[in-house]
Amino acid sequence: MPSITTRLRRTFGFGILSCGLLLGTVGCDEEDPPTEDAAVDAGVDASDPTDAAMLDSSPLDAPVEEDAATIDAPPDSGIDPICGDLGIACEDDDDCPVSERCLPQADGRYDDELNMTMGLPDGVPLDFSFFVGGYCTPRPGGGGCEFHGCDGECAVCGELNFCLRGCMPSLVDGGGCREGYTCSLESRGCTGGCFDDTGCRIRNVETNGIAGIQTFADCFNFPALCGDDPENFDQRAYDPDSTATCNSETGRCEDFGAFAVVPGEPCQQDYDCGDLQVCRRETDEPDWVGGTCVQYSCDLPGFECRDGSKCYDRLSPSPECLAQCTIAEGAGAPRTWPGNNGGCREGYTCFWDGETTGINNGVCRPGNRMTGTTPMGGACSMDSQCYSPFGLSRCLRGYCTLVDCQPETNLPVGVCGADALCVSPSAGDPFMCLQQCDRLACPADSTCSELRDGTRVCTF
């Protein structure tokens, strides 16, 4: 379940707001509010392996500066000298290397104005802290921490866009993080761990009359979500039936009553998901309709996916457990293909896992469930314009296509349409639908290329 920084960001309001109010002058990057077409990919995404690594012959990597986190740590620092001073305790900037700043410890109470919680039992501890003992991290710069040397075994760009000390998730301890911290399953960086059992038993409850859960941070940052009233957020409440506890060894909350929840099920907050899971909220990511419970680091021993889900890392920043599915399950006549989502719930479609054939060969992720009519190879500016059999079409570099169109994925012959072919442009490239040069003239900015087998298609 979520670390304390994840819960603070998603539930307590620790994000855009509290970077200024709770952490003083540490600073934070601004975020853009969700928009109606936020789920539509109109072009190339450098973070998407399909766009950047598979389709582009020119590197898109930004230059990486040498990171101060690689300096040798003082002999008495008590941490691995390979990673230097990154993540050590501090009270102010003077305690960190010159290229780093101190995120000071911040203290709060479960009954203060920001974190007011209903139904707190008598006698439970009310005080909590995050960034326990302070945390040295590289100073911020334009473009976010991923563009400033924070990428490697010792330094990862993690929660809240802070550069975190790298770690390895563990079921028995903090994964190499110091006391008060846990190894994030998502970023594999040392981030604030749970503080006490009380914090593990708090959730948001519906109180504002608006469908879904709107947290303090949601309403402050995006008032339109809350009837244009930044104070109209859903209240936080202590769950008297919860048996969740804070494991002081791992820094994670455990024993949630929602343990029976399988990754891929809908959610509105992390509390709705099972142990080791978090909620990818629709409020944060509009294309994840209804929210989805996920479990990260499923490639590691002990963190394997539960039955009904499978580990997926092809289009994910970190390996994650998602609901399993079968591509084109029960496919009928071509006219039914756009409505076939492989058995996934509404708003999702079945994406190939990259290796499995037959049943359960994919996972449920947000797809292109629109009703576009532009054929494969036609010009486009957004996914919604493309004809999308099985919800898999997308607009790449200004043209409609469908990636992983080969028969091994269960997709029927003819899925690319009458004027396009399913081909792999070059060795190592994925199969995709590309327009045939011999049938129609190639669109502007594309080239008629002859492939290894003599096939001629429009490439871009």
Secondary structure, DSSP 8 states (H G I E B T S, - for coil): ---HHHHIIIII-TTHHHHHHTSTT----------TTTT---S--TT-TIIIIIT-SS---------GGGS---TTS-S-GGGTTTT---SSGGGS-TTEEEE--EEEETTSTTT-EET--TT---EEEESTT-EEEE---TT-GGGTT--SSSEEE-GGG-EEEB----SSS-TT--TTEEE-TTT-BEEE----HHHHTEEE---SSSSS---HHHHHH-GGGGTT-TT----EEE-TT---EEETTTTEEE--GGGG--TTS--SSGGGS-TT-EEE-TTTSTTSTT-EEEEE-TTSTT----TTEEEE-SS-SS-EEEEEE-TTTT--SGGGGGG--TT--TTEEEEE-SS--SSS-EEEEE---S---B-TT-B-SSGGGB--GGG-EEEETTEEEEBS-SGGGT--TTTT-TTEEEE-SSTT---EEEEBTTTS---TT-EEEE-TTS-EEEE-
